Amino acid sequence: MEQSITIIAAWLAAAYLLGSIPTGLLLGKAYGIDVRQEGSGNIGATNLYRTVGRKVGVLTLIGDCFKGLVPVLAARKFGLNPEFVAWVGLAAFCGHVFSVFLRFKGGKGVATALGVFLALAPLALAIALGVFVVLVFKWRYISLGSIAAAAVMPLAVSLLGAGKILLVVTTLIAVIVIVKHGGNIKRLVAGTENKFRA
């Protein structure tokens, strides 16, 4: 039992550390820009897209997504219990949002959550992505689409009959994503939120 706990702790720590790598910050600095001082100040793909350019924004999205996807797939590949695999996904997500390399600050977690759910709950993710696409297409607010997609995920996971642990993990991720968008919510209400320009 002790060995099992050690193995699980090691997986959680590794996932957290991988998630903590600030992809957007590193890519921005490669172009001589500290994105924390530009635009919204966020290290996520949307701010990189606006402040550094489309290519870097897309690379940030992919990098952040892989930080969530890879640990979950690896844990599953190595035969970790499915319930613990979900916690590994949460650890990777928390690494991005509360990065040890950024004094426990970080991004809003949307892209990393995308990677986590791509591995854990692809059907529920498809539903949430559908909501995201419709809202962004209609109103051009990435933040609105992200908030709505996060809110939909626990419901979709529940309706598709996922286990209790996955539902708990999904709910925790959704709550954190929405809370991290607090500033965006205020700007949406005030009508001052930036619209997405392709």
C-alpha positions in Angstrom: 0.0 0.0 0.0 2.9 2.3 0.9 4.5 1.7 -2.5 1.2 2.5 -4.2 0.9 5.8 -2.4 4.5 6.6 -3.4 3.9 5.8 -7.0 0.7 7.9 -7.1 2.4 10.8 -5.3 5.2 10.7 -7.9 2.7 10.8 -10.8 0.9 13.7 -9.2 4.1 15.6 -8.6 5.4 14.9 -12.2 2.1 16.0 -13.7 2.0 19.2 -11.6 5.6 20.1 -12.6 4.9 19.5 -16.3 1.8 21.6 -16.0 3.8 24.3 -14.3 6.0 25.0 -17.3 4.9 28.4 -18.5 4.6 27.8 -22.2 3.3 31.2 -23.2 5.8 33.1 -21.0 8.7 31.1 -22.5 7.5 31.6 -26.1 6.9 35.3 -25.5 10.4 35.7 -24.1 11.8 33.9 -27.2 10.4 36.9 -29.1 11.7 39.4 -26.6 8.3 40.0 -24.9 7.2 39.4 -21.4 3.5 38.8 -21.9 2.8 39.4 -18.3 3.5 43.1 -19.1 1.4 43.1 -22.3 -2.3 43.0 -23.1 -4.3 41.3 -20.4 -1.1 40.2 -18.7 -2.1 36.6 -19.0 0.3 33.9 -20.1 -2.4 32.0 -22.1 -2.8 31.5 -25.8 -5.3 34.4 -26.4 -3.0 37.0 -25.0 -0.1 35.6 -26.9 -2.2 35.7 -30.1 -3.0 39.3 -29.6 0.4 40.6 -28.4 3.0 38.4 -30.1 1.1 37.0 -33.1 -1.1 34.2 -34.5 1.8 31.7 -34.8 2.9 32.1 -31.2 -0.7 32.0 -30.0 -1.3 28.7 -31.7 1.9 27.3 -30.4 1.0 28.3 -26.9 -2.4 26.7 -27.3 -0.9 23.4 -28.4 1.8 23.5 -25.8 -0.6 24.2 -22.9 -3.0 21.5 -24.3 -0.2 18.9 -24.4 0.6 19.7 -20.7 -2.8 18.3 -19.8 -3.0 15.5 -22.4 0.4 13.9 -22.0 0.4 13.1 -18.2 -3.1 11.6 -18.4 -2.2 9.4 -21.4 1.1 8.4 -19.8 -0.6 7.5 -16.5 -3.2 5.4 -18.3 -0.5 3.7 -20.4 1.4 2.7 -17.3 -1.7 1.1 -15.8 -2.6 3.6 -13.1 -6.0 3.1 -11.7 -8.6 5.1 -13.8 -9.6 7.1 -10.7 -6.1 8.1 -10.0 -5.6 9.0 -13.7 -8.3 11.7 -13.2 -6.3 13.1 -10.3 -3.2 13.2 -12.5 -5.1 15.4 -14.9 -6.2 17.7 -12.1 -2.6 18.0 -11.0 -1.4 19.0 -14.5 -4.2 21.6 -14.7 -3.3 23.0 -11.3 0.3 23.2 -12.3 -0.6 25.5 -15.2 -2.9 27.7 -13.1 -0.7 27.7 -9.9 2.7 27.3 -11.4 5.6 26.7 -9.0 7.8 28.5 -11.4 5.7 31.7 -11.2 5.2 31.8 -7.5 2.0 29.8 -7.8 0.4 32.1 -10.4 -0.3 31.1 -13.9 -2.8 31.0 -16.7 -6.6 30.5 -16.7 -6.3 26.8 -17.5 -8.6 26.5 -20.5 -6.1 25.0 -22.9 -4.6 22.7 -20.3 -8.1 21.6 -19.3 -8.7 20.9 -23.0 -5.8 18.5 -23.0 -7.0 16.8 -19.8 -10.5 16.3 -21.0 -9.4 15.2 -24.5 -8.0 12.2 -22.7 -10.5 11.7 -19.9 -13.8 12.7 -21.3 -13.7 13.3 -25.1 -17.5 13.0 -25.7 -18.3 15.5 -22.9 -15.5 17.7 -24.3 -17.1 17.6 -27.7 -20.3 19.0 -26.2 -18.5 21.8 -24.4 -16.5 22.6 -27.5 -19.7 22.9 -29.4 -21.0 25.5 -26.9 -17.7 27.3 -27.1 -17.7 27.5 -30.9 -21.3 28.7 -31.1 -20.9 31.4 -28.5 -17.5 32.7 -29.9 -18.9 32.6 -33.5 -22.0 34.6 -32.4 -20.5 37.2 -30.0 -16.7 37.0 -30.6 -15.8 36.7 -27.0 -13.2 33.9 -26.2 -13.8 34.4 -22.5 -17.5 34.0 -22.8 -17.1 30.8 -24.8 -14.5 29.5 -22.3 -16.7 30.2 -19.2 -19.7 28.6 -20.8 -17.8 25.5 -21.9 -16.3 25.1 -18.4 -19.8 25.4 -16.9 -21.2 22.8 -19.3 -18.4 20.2 -18.7 -19.6 18.8 -15.4 -23.2 18.6 -16.7 -22.0 16.8 -19.8 -19.8 14.4 -17.8 -22.7 13.6 -15.5 -25.2 13.1 -18.3 -22.8 10.7 -20.0 -22.6 8.6 -16.9 -19.0 9.1 -15.8 -17.8 8.0 -12.4 -17.9 10.0 -9.3 -14.2 10.8 -9.2 -14.2 12.1 -12.8 -17.2 14.3 -12.0 -15.5 15.7 -8.9 -12.3 16.5 -10.9 -14.3 18.0 -13.7 -16.3 20.2 -11.3 -13.1 21.4 -9.6 -11.5 22.3 -12.9 -14.7 24.1 -14.1 -14.9 26.1 -10.9 -11.3 27.2 -11.1 -11.5 28.2 -14.8 -14.6 30.3 -14.1 -13.1 31.9 -11.0 -9.9 32.7 -13.0 -12.1 34.5 -15.5 -13.4 36.9 -12.8 -12.0 39.9 -14.5 -13.4 38.9 -17.9 -16.8 38.4 -16.3 -16.7 42.0 -15.0 -15.6 43.3 -18.4 -18.3 41.3 -20.2 -21.0 42.8 -17.9 -19.5 46.3 -18.4 -19.3 45.8 -22.2 -15.6 46.5 -22.2 -14.3 42.9 -23.0 -12.1 42.6 -26.0 -13.6 40.7 -29.0 -11.7 38.1 -30.8 -10.3 39.2 -34.2 -9.1 36.4 -36.5 
